Amino acid sequence: MSERQLFLLSPYSLPTDHPLMLSDADMAAWLHGYLALWHPSALVGASQPPKQASQYDHEQPTPGHIYAVPDSPPLYLPDDWQSRVVEAGACAFEASADRTATLIAFNKAMLAFGPNQEIERRLETDEEPIRAFQAIGFGYLIVEHLFDAMQHEHTLSSSDFWRDVQSAVSALTDPDRAVYRKHLQDAAEKLQAAREILYPTTIQLLNVFLPDERNLEGSLPNSLDGVAPINLISSVSLLRRLKDEYAARFDELRSLVNSTSGTPALEVCSGAEREREDAILPVESQFWNLRQAISGTKELLGADVRIFARRRSAFHPQLPQFLLAAGYEKALLLTFDGAVAPTHRSTVVSWSSPDGKQLDVFCRPPKAAHESGTFFNLVHALHESITQDSSATLALLHTTSSPAPGYAEWLELSRFGPVLGQWTTFSRYFSDSVAGEYAPAATVDEFFADYLEERTNAKLADTVSGMAKHLRIRRRIDTAWTLAAIHRALGVGANSPKADALESSLAKVEDDFESRGALPEGLTSTETTAARLLADRLQVKAVPGTAGYMLLNPCSFVRRMSLELEGTPGAFAVDGPVKASQFQDGKALSVVEVPAFGFAWVPRPTAGTEAMRPRVKMADGSIVRNEFLEAEIDMQTGGLRAIRDLRTRINRLGQQLVFNPGSLMKAKEVRVTANGAALGEITSEGALLNEHNEVIATFRQRYRAWLGRPLLDIRIEIYPEKPPEGYPWHAYYGARFAWRDERATLFRGQNGASFITNHTRPVTPDFLEVRLGNERTTIFPGGLPFHQRHGSRMVDVILIPEAEQAKSFDISIGLDREYPAQTALGLATPATIIPVEKGPPHVGPSGWLFHLDAPNLVVTSFRPVAPPEGCSTALVATMLESTSYSCSAELRCARNPSRACQLDAASQPTMDYPVNGDAVSLEVGGNDLLRLRVEFP
């Protein structure tokens, strides 16, 4: 057979200086056409490797040449070009975006080209040799164009390389069919040597698989032969489902994870038991999810999780310190759900948290393996990484779609050696790489995950209210844990079996709630048991026969609890911890002060108790007040016209209900519904009208001011007659707050800390604080996380988007709260009250059991833990510094502790703190997260 040349006819060549954006079909047809020319049948007698050429240079075909003609985009060739091909004795076939169709067209054209036994024999060649030759062709294509991209002289010895390829073609007829791979191996080594002239060190390649729970089997890797190690990003719940539904695949994954030969063939990166909205969930919920991801993966696969990664974004500024505290070593700062996160030029960045701790994170967005553009623009991507990164890196992302042309050839090429790079796992990659950038602590506005749209699109009945409900349930669980820990610290005595059963039940309730997200069975009885055990322990020496109530405070700060007890014969007597009381409509309304980590005992109300004389007129006309604030209700709208502090009497804030994009709030009635010694209450009722004065919703707003509590509590009830539809940020019912001065600065809470925010949608379940000079006006949304600003003086708290079924919402407003994180935590914490049949504890009607003298430290929970050797009881306190200032603090205990130490992620002591009598001396840095174990003899 005469010498032939192989051409791909196309106006495009692989881009080298910049990426080229064509349709996916155009690029797939280009790649399939070029790779088809590396079929052994086409290579027989070819004088040089296939190459791309312009169709205009081949309007007159050359005898013996073979042409690949992509079907997309259409080429401008003479109308009789196919006839010219036949007449000239050349061969042409059409390449398409489908590999099978391209090979069928190639085989058909080759049979018509000039059948002979040698060609027919090669057409019968099985898939493995064809893929091997195409893999060498893919490597040749990339390496040759990489020389062009780097403007380097071509140093590949084309004649020697081509001699090896032709030797491999000839070897296909050898009885020992493995001989051809030896010649291809020689060709691959020449390609690798040429590439190493351009970049002598290893190019790191990462294969990232992101299984989709909607198509789990179809999104798992097809090949697990270990040629290219796999990095699997999965939640623990998805791994459990994989184990249950596809046991054989799961066993294969497990064996690869635990491979002991060199680099493991698979690494699992996980960051959650459940994929959910962790960035706006309580701190304890976040830690539960992180720790369960580590322990759950260890249980299922028998391997440790070192790398944090998630499908759904849950990033926030404090995440590095949270991950280090949970036991992660590295993380992927990548978003797969369209969320916003900081961008960095370096592939590996040392990411700082506000407390100064640093975590190495991988920041390079992976290329989509299912897009043909990834491989069509591969030369440019490699060139860019080689010239800009400290360690050249390329990652491929696999989802549910099949890989694009070029991927299978790249894997096959890797069997011959690291021609275009070395496939690796993230753990190995981090160990071989250093951070190329040291990023400062991120601001809260640099992150945004649109959980509202996600939840609305899922048609959840609790799109907004579910987040507030989660917060309240989580605080109930944390309260029960704290009471159980305090009970342990005081000494459980004969109640040890009950305490053990309580803690076992609490762990089950917590896991049930966090894993399912619904109200767990047994929570009410469990928290009642925790409170009852502690109350009984406190009243061991109390005088029996004096009925009362025991109030318990699981927070690290004094709380003034507002109580409403039905079925009582009268009001509480105002004495000791009872600061205000009244009796109205068969309810005893009172304000009781309970010390931090403490208790308060109050006698049960009795008939004929002398009513407390009002110190302040709590409600009058359109105004509700206490000794801290005064709120004026607008008689026309029923909204909040003004809220003022009693010193300056400057209006801080106004509020109305709105339907976005437009509505008018109109009151039907505004009336005083409570005006006593403890509570002032005004209720407004009315409707929201559209531009045609048609009723689109009715509402009721209740404004409450309790004596001694520096808050205005607002309960909002909205009953839509026209439910919102569409994009949730544009169509919703909400509470709109406005302040007077556009120079005011807006802050938002995030995991106990406060951050300046200029974001249009400042998501936070904790608080929004308006600061102007020395004035601080704080909105506590009670766990409702979604807010939207309008201009520089207004913000909406979104209440009812599409599909939301809740109608009642609670919001509070505070003035000049120095530690708003404390207030937010206290509002979410339940009032624990237990009826008892004994009198006050022998130490008095109220007192503390633990005392922390630093109000900037927010304690999220106490937990009983197994005591180390040498002590009888131990508890772990988790606390966050909330003001960005370091401090010295003292934690005093009801019993003298024997030791106090800081714990690491593995719950091992890292540093001891001085213990002096009943006090533990602490040194806490700004924004620090501290896990403190206190041991008792």
PyMOL commands that set and color helices and strands:
alter all, ss='L'
color gray80, all
select helices_A, chain A and resi 24-36+40-43+55-58+81-88+99-113+117-123+127-149+158-171+179-198+213-215+217-219+236-245+247-257+278-280+283-301+319-326+372-376+378-388+407-416+426-432+444-446+451-457+465-490+493-516+523-538+820-828
alter helices_A, ss='H'
color red, helices_A
select strands_A, chain A and resi 6-9+51-53+66-70+91-95+204-209+230-233+266-269+307-308+330-332+348-352+358-362+367-368+393-398+422-424+437-439+544-552+559-566+578-584+587-594+598-603+619-620+623-625+629-633+640-645+654-660+664-675+679-689+695-706+711-720+732-738+745-750+753-756+768-772+775-780+787-790+794-800+808-815+832-838+846-848+850-852+857-865+873-881+887-893+899-903+909-912+915-916+919-924+929-936
alter strands_A, ss='S'
color yellow, strands_A
deselect
rebuild
show_as cartoon
